[in-house]
Amino acid sequence: MAAPGYYALIPASVRYDNELKPNAKLLYGEITALCNAEGYCWADNDYFAQLYDVNIKTISRWISQLRDRDYIEVEILHNSGNKRRITIDKKVTTSCRKDHDLVTERALASDEKSTPIKENTTYNNTINREGEPLEFLEKTYPSVFERLMMKYKSRLGNDFKLVCDDYNAKVKKENLDFKSNVLEGRFEQLANNWIRNKPQFAANNTAPETVAPYHSKKII
C-alpha cells in the first residue's frame, strides 16, 4: 500500500454533514490522504482499525456511512484476490477544489509548529463579536472544533448544550482573543472543570468555575 499523502482533504459537505459520525469524517480525510495517483485507496479495515485504535466493526460502520452518503465508492475486485478499492466520489472532490474549502488534517500539527507567532491572527474584534464564539470556532477553525467535539461531546452527554452556552457567555465576558489556541484552551478548561465537578454542578443547572479565568500563555 502506498504511503499516506501529506494532506487529508475534508470538504465542507462532509464536515457539516450531521448524518455522519465525527470519526467517519476524519476517516474520509484519511482515505483522501491514502489515494494514489489513480485516485484509489487500497487500505483495508485492519489498517484503519489499528490507526484509530478501534475494532474492525466500527471501521466498517464508518465506511458504510460514507458510502451510503455517496462520499465514496467501494468495490470488491474478485479477480484481484477480493481486494477492496475505495474511490472518492468525483462530485465531492470537484466541489472541494473549486471552492478551495479544504481541511489539512495531516498538516495541522506541522502548521501549528512552523507558523510564525505573528501569523496566529486575531480577527477583527467587530467581526468576532457578531456571532457566538463556538460558532466562530466551527467556521474558522473546523479542525479544532471537530477535535473538541470528538473529545467532549459524548463525555458531557446531556450537559453538552449547557456547557456550550456557558462557554459562549464566558468568552464574551472575559473579552478573549478569537485565536484558535485561546478558544480551544478556554473550552477545554471549562469542559474539564465541569466533568470533574459534575455532581456538584448538576443540582444548580449551571457550570460555575473554581478556576481563574483563562489567559493564553505569552510566548517571549
Order of alpha helices (4+ residues) and beta strands (2+ residues): alpha-alpha-beta-alpha-alpha-beta-beta-alpha-alpha-alpha-alpha-alpha-alpha-alpha-alpha
